[in-house]
Amino acid sequence: RSLVGSEMCIRDRVSTQSTGSLKMGVTKELIKAGNGPKPKKGQKITVHCTGWVAATNTKFWSTKDPGQKPFSFNVGLGTVIRGWDEGMIDMQVGEIAKFTMSSDYAYGRNGFPAWGIPAEATLIFEVEVLSIG
């Protein structure tokens, strides 16, 4: 399944560090442009999101699944994984993007076993910003 569809994909390295051959950070691929202002640090954003473990392409969560609701959080305050804070602060309402996050920008060496996310897992998220503020 392609997360990008037929639209042109724009790659933007949001935040990276390098230690030897390991690249750490979050990479953003624009699927659909949004409009309006970007959120300010601490502002509430509401998103639809689907997440996969990159190595196995296994979906571990989606707000679009039956019984789920859009997810809201205050961006830039460290209440979510680092890749979300650093990636989503640069999004606009209506924007859809695919984020690839190294483990240190996701759940790190502990993983998140309750959701089937192993230790040191690279994660992929497709995110749509529904509202800001």
Backbone as ProteinMPNN parsed JSONL, in Angstrom:
{"seq_chain_A": "RSLVGSEMCIRDRVSTQSTGSLKMGVTKELIKAGNGPKPKKGQKITVHCTGWVAATNTKFWSTKDPGQKPFSFNVGLGTVIRGWDEGMIDMQVGEIAKFTMSSDYAYGRNGFPAWGIPAEATLIFEVEVLSIG", "coords_chain_A": {"N_chain_A": [[0.848, -1.176, 0.0], [0.647, 2.111, -0.893], [1.59, 5.017, 0.784], [1.589, 7.451, -0.296], [0.221, 7.735, -2.677], [-0.829, 9.045, -5.842], [0.129, 11.597, -5.857], [2.751, 14.072, -6.046], [5.621, 13.573, -4.106], [7.121, 15.264, -1.503], [10.127, 15.542, 0.103], [11.377, 16.23, 3.304], [13.787, 16.751, 5.562], [13.238, 16.894, 8.816], [14.423, 16.903, 11.385], [17.581, 15.88, 12.325], [20.274, 13.839, 13.514], [23.591, 12.524, 13.627], [25.271, 9.572, 14.396], [27.981, 7.935, 13.852], [27.241, 5.472, 11.521], [24.551, 5.44, 11.892], [21.528, 7.015, 11.311], [19.604, 9.415, 12.889], [16.413, 10.705, 13.749], [13.639, 12.486, 12.3], [11.846, 12.164, 9.336], [9.981, 13.872, 6.949], [7.429, 13.39, 4.587], [5.572, 15.066, 2.318], [2.228, 14.605, 1.6], [-0.223, 15.781, 1.034], [-0.787, 19.193, 0.686], [-1.554, 21.637, 3.196], [-3.407, 24.42, 4.597], [-3.345, 27.77, 5.931], [-2.272, 28.977, 9.219], [0.633, 27.672, 10.993], [0.921, 25.596, 13.916], [1.646, 27.051, 17.147], [4.148, 26.621, 19.664], [2.934, 24.702, 22.32], [0.302, 24.936, 21.586], [-2.895, 23.417, 21.032], [-3.361, 20.648, 18.924], [-5.294, 18.677, 16.687], [-5.439, 15.5, 15.289], [-5.748, 13.007, 12.684], [-4.388, 9.806, 12.594], [-2.25, 7.151, 11.585], [-0.196, 4.479, 12.494], [2.752, 2.544, 11.806], [5.036, -0.195, 12.303], [8.118, 0.059, 10.932], [9.928, -1.99, 10.039], [8.391, -4.308, 9.748], [6.094, -3.517, 8.564], [3.777, -3.473, 10.038], [0.708, -2.452, 11.227], [0.07, -0.58, 14.121], [-1.642, 1.197, 15.323], [-4.482, 3.251, 14.743], [-6.357, 6.141, 14.331], [-8.468, 6.072, 12.737], [-9.632, 3.627, 12.833], [-12.446, 1.479, 13.659], [-14.339, 2.656, 16.413], [-12.35, 4.317, 17.35], [-11.064, 7.669, 17.913], [-10.188, 10.979, 16.681], [-6.928, 12.215, 17.6], [-5.732, 14.411, 20.087], [-3.337, 16.828, 21.179], [-0.99, 18.941, 22.931], [1.27, 20.62, 21.138], [4.852, 20.466, 20.971], [5.582, 20.366, 23.657], [6.595, 18.089, 24.804], [4.86, 16.05, 25.532], [4.224, 13.997, 23.916], [5.772, 11.587, 21.686], [9.082, 12.457, 20.573], [9.444, 12.727, 17.765], [6.858, 13.353, 16.886], [6.382, 15.851, 18.156], [8.436, 17.447, 16.971], [7.954, 17.126, 14.247], [5.226, 17.736, 13.71], [4.834, 20.363, 14.447], [5.284, 21.861, 12.314], [3.194, 21.686, 10.557], [0.07, 22.298, 8.747], [-3.497, 22.981, 8.91], [-5.449, 20.525, 7.342], [-3.315, 19.438, 6.03], [-1.583, 16.52, 4.982], [0.78, 14.169, 5.881], [3.578, 11.936, 5.729], [5.528, 10.524, 8.177], [8.713, 9.328, 8.994], [10.321, 7.886, 11.626], [13.213, 7.543, 13.541], [14.172, 5.246, 16.15], [14.977, 6.64, 18.469], [13.545, 8.955, 18.295], [11.102, 8.053, 18.687], [9.894, 5.421, 20.465], [12.216, 4.404, 21.526], [14.673, 2.429, 23.346], [13.015, 0.908, 24.954], [10.724, 0.403, 23.532], [7.223, -0.07, 22.865], [5.558, -2.255, 24.176], [2.808, -2.89, 24.688], [1.485, -2.065, 22.433], [2.679, -3.552, 20.518], [5.089, -2.583, 19.598], [8.398, -3.017, 19.047], [11.575, -2.851, 20.842], [13.876, -0.282, 19.929], [12.67, 0.344, 17.475], [12.052, 1.637, 14.226], [9.591, 3.876, 13.213], [6.644, 4.514, 11.227], [4.408, 7.039, 10.433], [1.29, 8.148, 9.233], [-0.169, 11.208, 9.019], [-2.853, 13.448, 9.436], [-3.703, 16.761, 9.801], [-6.365, 17.978, 11.555], [-7.39, 20.096, 13.066], [-6.254, 23.187, 14.576], [-5.593, 24.736, 17.579]], "CA_chain_A": [[0.0, 0.0, 0.0], [1.404, 3.35, -0.955], [1.093, 6.074, 1.647], [1.683, 8.706, -1.014], [-0.741, 7.797, -3.775], [-0.302, 9.522, -7.108], [0.627, 12.958, -5.742], [4.188, 14.228, -5.918], [6.072, 13.481, -2.737], [8.172, 16.214, -1.156], [10.85, 15.079, 1.282], [11.942, 17.294, 4.114], [14.375, 16.221, 6.786], [12.801, 17.821, 9.841], [15.427, 16.975, 12.439], [18.443, 14.705, 12.287], [21.596, 13.81, 14.119], [24.291, 11.354, 13.115], [26.275, 8.953, 15.244], [28.533, 6.894, 13.011], [26.435, 5.2, 10.335], [23.14, 5.474, 12.254], [20.856, 8.3, 11.182], [18.533, 9.559, 13.863], [15.581, 11.862, 13.495], [12.326, 12.317, 11.688], [11.765, 12.601, 7.949], [8.607, 14.17, 6.558], [7.069, 13.369, 3.169], [4.287, 15.738, 2.141], [1.277, 13.895, 0.751], [-1.186, 16.801, 0.597], [-0.547, 20.475, 1.34], [-2.64, 22.22, 3.967], [-3.465, 25.877, 4.477], [-3.46, 28.483, 7.196], [-1.077, 29.079, 10.056], [1.187, 26.501, 11.661], [0.706, 25.752, 15.361], [2.701, 27.592, 17.992], [4.493, 25.738, 20.78], [1.928, 24.651, 23.368], [-1.053, 24.995, 21.034], [-3.546, 22.115, 20.848], [-3.681, 20.221, 17.566], [-6.064, 17.439, 16.596], [-4.995, 14.807, 14.082], [-5.978, 11.6, 12.391], [-3.056, 9.219, 12.511], [-2.06, 5.707, 11.516], [1.211, 4.172, 12.723], [3.267, 1.221, 11.439], [6.429, -0.546, 12.574], [8.718, 0.083, 9.591], [10.589, -3.247, 9.669], [7.417, -5.357, 9.438], [4.92, -2.865, 7.981], [2.65, -3.866, 10.882], [-0.032, -1.327, 11.804], [-0.144, -0.739, 15.556], [-2.648, 2.125, 15.832], [-5.073, 4.178, 13.794], [-7.528, 6.862, 14.82], [-9.548, 5.832, 11.779], [-10.213, 2.311, 13.084], [-13.74, 1.535, 14.36], [-14.285, 2.926, 17.841], [-11.279, 5.277, 17.662], [-11.369, 9.076, 17.665], [-8.992, 11.787, 16.424], [-6.037, 12.397, 18.746], [-5.378, 15.805, 20.35], [-2.256, 17.064, 22.124], [-0.37, 20.262, 22.868], [2.505, 20.384, 20.394], [6.098, 21.088, 21.393], [5.747, 20.365, 25.117], [7.158, 16.826, 25.268], [3.83, 15.132, 26.029], [4.171, 12.919, 22.933], [7.126, 11.237, 21.262], [9.847, 13.572, 20.014], [9.178, 12.849, 16.334], [5.585, 14.058, 16.718], [6.579, 17.256, 18.527], [9.273, 18.154, 16.006], [7.384, 17.051, 12.906], [3.889, 18.315, 13.55], [4.825, 21.808, 14.691], [5.477, 22.481, 11.002], [2.077, 21.313, 9.694], [-1.085, 23.183, 8.661], [-4.795, 22.301, 8.836], [-5.691, 19.883, 6.056], [-2.093, 18.804, 5.531], [-1.36, 15.106, 5.244], [2.192, 13.876, 5.716], [4.114, 10.665, 6.212], [6.736, 10.708, 8.975], [9.521, 8.165, 9.346], [11.021, 8.281, 12.846], [14.14, 6.585, 14.139], [13.684, 4.826, 17.471], [15.224, 7.654, 19.5], [12.499, 9.969, 18.136], [9.844, 7.341, 18.91], [9.805, 4.796, 21.78], [13.55, 4.067, 22.005], [15.093, 1.063, 23.681], [11.949, 0.163, 25.621], [9.594, 0.125, 22.657], [5.914, 0.082, 23.504], [5.042, -3.621, 24.02], [1.346, -2.971, 24.695], [1.029, -1.835, 21.06], [3.456, -4.386, 19.606], [6.247, -1.844, 19.077], [9.598, -3.563, 19.682], [12.67, -1.95, 21.192], [14.694, 0.28, 18.843], [11.901, 0.288, 16.219], [11.753, 2.789, 13.388], [8.141, 3.922, 13.015], [6.081, 5.328, 10.15], [3.088, 7.572, 10.752], [0.606, 9.025, 8.292], [-0.864, 12.146, 9.876], [-3.654, 14.522, 8.846], [-4.072, 17.759, 10.803], [-7.783, 18.309, 11.459], [-7.603, 21.438, 13.635], [-5.216, 23.794, 15.399], [-6.146, 25.721, 18.521]], "C_chain_A": [[0.888, 1.231, 0.0], [0.768, 4.387, -0.049], [1.004, 7.395, 0.895], [0.641, 8.825, -2.107], [-0.078, 8.348, -5.015], [0.249, 10.939, -7.03], [2.144, 12.974, -5.602], [4.556, 14.232, -4.436], [7.225, 14.454, -2.517], [8.827, 15.723, 0.124], [11.472, 16.259, 1.999], [12.491, 16.665, 5.387], [14.097, 17.244, 7.874], [13.893, 17.995, 10.889], [16.272, 15.721, 12.386], [19.716, 14.933, 13.07], [22.268, 12.582, 13.548], [25.289, 10.866, 14.146], [26.806, 7.772, 14.457], [27.669, 6.708, 11.785], [24.938, 5.268, 10.625], [22.59, 6.884, 12.093], [19.695, 8.33, 12.153], [17.699, 10.768, 13.479], [14.24, 11.496, 12.926], [12.373, 12.905, 10.285], [10.294, 12.767, 7.589], [8.472, 14.096, 5.05], [5.678, 13.984, 3.056], [3.426, 14.944, 1.167], [0.266, 14.885, 0.17], [-0.92, 18.082, 1.383], [-1.785, 20.927, 2.107], [-2.693, 23.715, 3.722], [-3.621, 26.489, 5.859], [-2.185, 28.454, 8.002], [-0.627, 27.73, 10.602], [0.991, 26.689, 13.164], [1.913, 26.381, 16.046], [2.952, 26.604, 19.117], [3.436, 25.858, 21.876], [0.497, 24.655, 22.872], [-1.595, 23.58, 20.816], [-3.758, 21.859, 19.366], [-4.416, 18.892, 17.643], [-5.751, 16.801, 15.256], [-5.681, 13.46, 13.925], [-4.606, 11.015, 12.148], [-3.142, 7.706, 12.386], [-0.57, 5.455, 11.647], [1.553, 2.734, 12.386], [4.678, 1.045, 11.97], [7.083, -0.714, 11.209], [9.27, -1.276, 9.158], [9.61, -4.323, 9.215], [6.187, -4.838, 8.708], [3.635, -3.266, 8.727], [1.999, -2.625, 11.486], [-0.226, -1.588, 13.288], [-1.223, 0.187, 16.109], [-3.194, 2.959, 14.689], [-6.298, 4.824, 14.416], [-8.721, 6.667, 13.898], [-10.189, 4.457, 11.945], [-11.551, 2.466, 13.814], [-13.55, 1.737, 15.861], [-13.21, 3.912, 18.268], [-11.727, 6.691, 17.315], [-10.083, 9.808, 17.309], [-8.23, 12.028, 17.735], [-5.654, 13.868, 18.872], [-4.237, 15.86, 21.353], [-1.739, 18.487, 21.944], [1.039, 20.084, 22.317], [3.689, 21.129, 21.023], [6.374, 21.075, 22.879], [6.296, 19.049, 25.659], [6.142, 15.85, 25.835], [3.61, 13.946, 25.086], [5.61, 12.582, 22.53], [7.775, 12.403, 20.514], [9.571, 13.8, 18.529], [7.867, 13.568, 16.043], [5.755, 15.541, 17.027], [7.343, 18.02, 17.45], [8.697, 18.144, 14.595], [6.095, 17.827, 12.739], [3.816, 19.807, 13.831], [4.942, 22.572, 13.373], [4.339, 22.163, 10.033], [0.949, 22.332, 9.759], [-2.364, 22.352, 8.615], [-4.997, 21.763, 7.42], [-4.482, 19.178, 5.485], [-2.063, 17.336, 5.918], [0.106, 14.831, 4.946], [2.515, 12.495, 6.258], [5.418, 10.98, 6.937], [7.409, 9.37, 9.2], [10.408, 8.606, 10.499], [11.955, 7.178, 13.318], [13.696, 6.326, 15.58], [13.892, 5.875, 18.553], [14.242, 8.817, 19.412], [11.117, 9.355, 18.339], [9.86, 6.75, 20.33], [11.119, 4.209, 22.281], [13.78, 2.617, 22.368], [14.034, 0.256, 24.415], [10.847, -0.273, 24.667], [8.298, 0.464, 23.368], [5.2, -1.261, 23.328], [3.526, -3.734, 23.959], [0.764, -2.772, 23.302], [1.811, -2.663, 20.043], [4.64, -3.663, 18.976], [7.497, -2.358, 19.785], [10.616, -2.478, 20.032], [13.414, -1.521, 19.934], [13.984, 0.284, 17.49], [11.824, 1.646, 15.534], [10.263, 2.732, 13.092], [7.785, 4.818, 11.839], [4.687, 5.759, 10.587], [2.561, 8.346, 9.559], [-0.321, 9.889, 9.123], [-1.628, 13.168, 9.049], [-4.044, 15.487, 9.953], [-5.523, 18.184, 10.549], [-8.075, 19.709, 11.987], [-6.394, 21.87, 14.453], [-5.896, 24.809, 16.292], [-7.326, 25.248, 19.284]], "O_chain_A": [[1.788, 1.352, 0.831], [-0.441, 4.614, -0.1], [0.41, 8.353, 1.39], [0.219, 9.936, -2.429], [1.118, 8.14, -5.221], [0.782, 11.446, -8.017], [2.746, 12.021, -5.106], [3.862, 14.837, -3.619], [8.195, 14.455, -3.275], [8.145, 15.512, 1.126], [12.021, 17.168, 1.376], [11.74, 16.113, 6.191], [14.656, 18.34, 7.856], [14.244, 19.122, 11.239], [15.738, 14.611, 12.401], [20.168, 16.062, 13.258], [21.594, 11.688, 13.036], [26.058, 11.649, 14.701], [26.164, 6.724, 14.395], [27.386, 7.673, 11.076], [24.131, 5.165, 9.701], [23.121, 7.834, 12.667], [18.903, 7.39, 12.229], [18.222, 11.745, 12.944], [13.768, 10.365, 13.048], [12.878, 14.009, 10.077], [9.468, 11.905, 7.891], [9.283, 14.66, 4.315], [4.719, 13.475, 3.637], [3.846, 14.648, 0.049], [-0.059, 14.841, -1.017], [-0.838, 18.053, 2.611], [-2.916, 20.636, 1.716], [-2.104, 24.221, 2.767], [-3.981, 25.814, 6.823], [-1.15, 27.973, 7.541], [-1.402, 26.776, 10.663], [0.903, 27.822, 13.636], [3.047, 26.257, 15.584], [2.063, 25.835, 19.482], [3.086, 26.958, 22.304], [-0.429, 24.407, 23.645], [-0.85, 22.666, 20.462], [-4.26, 22.715, 18.638], [-4.187, 18.088, 18.547], [-5.79, 17.46, 14.216], [-6.134, 12.854, 14.897], [-3.748, 11.668, 11.553], [-3.994, 7.064, 13.0], [0.236, 6.124, 11.0], [0.769, 1.819, 12.637], [5.432, 2.011, 12.077], [6.646, -1.545, 10.412], [9.086, -1.668, 8.005], [9.957, -5.163, 8.386], [5.337, -5.62, 8.282], [2.563, -3.381, 8.133], [2.655, -1.842, 12.173], [-0.637, -2.68, 13.682], [-1.677, -0.003, 17.237], [-2.459, 3.331, 13.775], [-7.167, 4.143, 14.959], [-9.844, 7.047, 14.229], [-11.177, 4.149, 11.278], [-11.77, 3.461, 14.505], [-12.719, 1.085, 16.494], [-13.164, 4.305, 19.434], [-12.65, 6.887, 16.525], [-8.994, 9.314, 17.602], [-8.811, 12.041, 18.82], [-5.292, 14.503, 17.882], [-4.169, 15.041, 22.269], [-2.015, 19.144, 20.94], [1.893, 19.47, 22.956], [3.556, 22.244, 21.528], [7.323, 21.719, 23.327], [6.449, 18.911, 26.873], [6.515, 14.917, 26.545], [2.893, 13.004, 25.424], [6.553, 13.227, 22.989], [7.091, 13.224, 19.903], [9.475, 14.945, 18.086], [7.771, 14.311, 15.066], [5.323, 16.392, 16.25], [6.942, 19.117, 17.063], [8.937, 19.077, 13.828], [5.9, 18.502, 11.729], [2.826, 20.449, 13.483], [4.724, 23.782, 13.326], [4.487, 22.346, 8.824], [0.87, 23.129, 10.694], [-2.322, 21.158, 8.317], [-4.747, 22.457, 6.434], [-4.612, 18.393, 4.545], [-2.457, 16.954, 7.02], [0.616, 15.21, 3.891], [1.821, 11.964, 7.125], [6.306, 11.625, 6.379], [6.755, 8.39, 9.555], [11.157, 9.575, 10.379], [11.547, 6.027, 13.477], [12.933, 7.105, 16.151], [13.072, 5.992, 19.464], [14.12, 9.589, 20.363], [10.096, 10.027, 18.19], [9.842, 7.504, 21.303], [11.15, 3.583, 23.341], [13.183, 1.704, 21.797], [14.143, -0.968, 24.491], [10.112, -1.216, 24.959], [8.289, 1.2, 24.355], [4.347, -1.405, 22.452], [3.005, -4.592, 23.246], [-0.331, -3.256, 23.014], [1.627, -2.495, 18.838], [5.139, -4.084, 17.932], [7.647, -2.161, 20.99], [10.52, -1.34, 19.572], [13.563, -2.299, 18.992], [14.648, 0.231, 16.454], [11.567, 2.667, 16.171], [9.729, 1.673, 12.761], [8.514, 5.75, 11.499], [3.889, 4.945, 11.05], [3.296, 9.115, 8.94], [-1.168, 9.373, 9.852], [-1.103, 13.693, 8.068], [-4.653, 15.079, 10.943], [-5.86, 18.682, 9.475], [-8.905, 20.427, 11.429], [-5.623, 21.048, 14.95], [-6.678, 25.64, 15.828], [-7.87, 25.99, 20.101]]}, "name": "protein", "num_of_chains": 1, "seq": "RSLVGSEMCIRDRVSTQSTGSLKMGVTKELIKAGNGPKPKKGQKITVHCTGWVAATNTKFWSTKDPGQKPFSFNVGLGTVIRGWDEGMIDMQVGEIAKFTMSSDYAYGRNGFPAWGIPAEATLIFEVEVLSIG"}
